Amino acid sequence: MADQLKNTDSAPAPAPAEAPPVEEKKAVVPSPEPVESKALALVEKIPEPVKKQASGGSIDRDIALAEVEKEKRLSYVKAWEESEKSKSENKAQKKLSAVTAWENSKKAAIEAKLKKIEEQLERKKAEYAEKMKNQVASVHKEAEEKRAMVEAKRGEEILKAEELAAKYRATGTTPKKVLGCF
């Protein structure tokens, strides 16, 4: 009988002749937490042991012990399954956290690089704007100088024309080039 209790994994206990066969029902139960996996968990419903009266004492005791061993084994399996699931969830969460941290660090590095480039572009833009303003000022200065030269030349030519006109008036002669139609 002790050998029979130890080897419950390999050979099931013999069922008594008068006990009706007990059907094990399997129910599909959704997992309590939302999981990305589409796998369904199968949960075995453990039938209640059939209690008999003291008609076949040792046989009933053997059946009860076999049922207890079976329940114990199933609870170990269930505990192991839950442990493996939680390990898997924890590992996945850890990896997801690592991926998120990596993504955030890369994003921050790219944004810093972008800011640096934007600052360089702003600096270059300011330098080019300063150069263009200097060129505009230089062009304006040259234009003022040219205007001054034109004004000075005009003033000289007007003075020269007035001097020649005075000379011609004084001498009573007419200029060689006469403008207009006389």
C-alpha positions in Angstrom: 0.0 0.0 0.0 2.9 2.4 0.8 4.4 1.6 -2.6 1.1 2.4 -4.2 1.0 5.9 -2.5 4.6 6.7 -3.6 4.0 5.7 -7.2 0.9 7.7 -7.8 2.5 9.5 -10.8 3.1 6.3 -12.7 0.0 4.2 -11.9 -3.3 5.4 -10.8 -5.0 3.8 -7.8 -7.5 1.1 -8.7 -11.1 2.3 -8.6 -13.5 0.3 -6.5 -16.0 -1.8 -8.4 -19.1 -0.2 -6.9 -18.0 3.5 -7.4 -19.3 5.1 -10.6 -16.5 6.7 -12.9 -16.0 10.3 -12.1 -15.7 12.6 -15.2 -13.1 15.4 -15.1 -14.4 18.5 -16.7 -12.1 21.1 -18.2 -13.3 24.7 -18.2 -11.8 27.5 -20.2 -11.1 30.5 -17.9 -9.7 33.8 -19.2 -6.6 35.0 -17.6 -7.2 37.6 -14.9 -4.7 40.1 -16.4 -4.8 41.3 -20.0 -2.1 39.4 -21.8 -0.9 40.0 -25.4 -0.9 36.2 -25.9 -4.0 34.6 -27.4 -3.4 31.3 -25.4 -6.2 30.1 -23.2 -5.7 28.6 -19.8 -7.2 25.3 -19.1 -8.2 24.7 -15.5 -9.0 21.2 -14.4 -11.9 21.0 -12.0 -11.1 18.7 -9.2 -14.0 16.5 -8.4 -15.1 16.2 -4.8 -14.1 12.8 -3.5 -17.1 10.6 -3.1 -17.5 9.8 0.6 -18.6 6.4 1.4 -19.6 4.8 4.6 -17.4 2.4 6.4 -18.3 -0.5 4.2 -14.9 -1.1 2.6 -12.6 0.8 5.1 -9.1 0.3 3.6 -10.2 0.7 0.0 -12.0 3.9 0.8 -8.9 5.1 2.7 -6.7 4.3 -0.3 -9.0 6.2 -2.6 -9.1 9.2 -0.3 -5.3 9.2 0.0 -4.9 8.9 -3.8 -7.3 11.8 -4.2 -5.3 13.9 -1.7 -2.0 13.1 -3.5 -3.7 14.0 -6.8 -4.9 17.3 -5.4 -1.5 18.0 -4.0 0.2 17.3 -7.3 -2.3 19.5 -9.2 -1.8 22.4 -6.7 2.0 22.1 -7.2 1.5 22.2 -10.9 -0.8 25.2 -10.6 1.7 27.0 -8.3 4.5 26.3 -10.7 2.5 27.5 -13.7 1.6 30.8 -11.9 5.3 31.2 -10.9 6.4 30.7 -14.5 3.8 33.1 -15.8 4.8 35.8 -13.3 8.5 35.2 -14.2 7.6 35.6 -17.8 5.6 38.8 -17.1 8.4 40.3 -15.0 11.0 39.5 -17.6 8.9 41.1 -20.3 8.2 44.2 -18.2 11.9 44.5 -17.5 12.8 44.3 -21.2 10.0 46.7 -22.1 11.3 49.2 -19.6 14.8 48.8 -21.0 13.5 49.4 -24.5 11.6 52.5 -23.3 14.7 53.8 -21.5 16.8 53.2 -24.6 14.2 55.0 -26.8 14.0 58.0 -24.5 17.8 58.3 -24.3 18.1 58.2 -28.1 15.3 60.7 -28.5 17.0 63.0 -26.0 20.3 62.7 -27.8 18.6 63.4 -31.2 16.7 66.4 -29.8 20.0 67.8 -28.2 21.7 67.4 -31.6 18.8 69.2 -33.3 19.0 72.1 -30.8 22.7 72.3 -31.4 22.2 72.5 -35.1 19.4 75.0 -34.7 21.7 77.2 -32.6 24.5 76.9 -35.2 22.0 77.9 -37.9 20.7 80.8 -35.9 24.3 81.9 -35.3 25.1 81.6 -39.0 21.9 83.4 -39.9 22.9 86.3 -37.6 26.4 86.4 -39.1 25.0 86.4 -42.6 22.4 89.1 -41.6 25.3 91.2 -40.2 27.4 90.7 -43.4 24.4 91.7 -45.5 23.8 94.8 -43.3 27.5 95.7 -43.7 27.3 95.2 -47.4 24.1 97.4 -47.6 25.9 100.0 -45.5 29.0 99.8 -47.8 26.8 100.1 -50.9 25.0 103.1 -49.3 28.4 104.7 -48.5 29.7 104.2 -52.0 26.4 105.6 -53.4 26.8 108.7 -51.2 30.4 109.1 -52.3 29.3 108.9 -56.0 26.5 111.3 -55.4 28.9 113.7 -53.8 31.3 113.3 -56.7 28.4 113.9 -59.2 27.3 117.0 -57.2 30.8 118.3 -57.0 31.4 117.8 -60.7 28.1 119.4 -61.5 29.0 122.4 -59.3 32.4 122.6 -61.1 30.7 122.5 -64.5 28.2 125.1 -63.5 31.0 127.3 -62.2 33.0 126.8 -65.3 29.9 127.6 -67.5 29.3 130.7 -65.5 33.0 131.8 -65.8 32.9 131.2 -69.6 29.6 133.0 -69.9 31.1 135.9 -68.0 34.2 135.8 -70.3 32.1 135.7 -73.4 30.0 138.6 -72.1 33.1 140.6 -71.3 34.8 140.0 -74.7 31.6 140.2 -76.7 32.2 136.9 -78.5 29.9 133.9 -78.9 30.7 130.4 -77.9 31.8 128.0 -80.8 29.2 125.4 -79.8 25.8 126.9 -79.6 23.0 124.9 -78.2 19.5 125.3 -79.7 18.6 126.3 -83.2 19.6 129.8 -84.0 
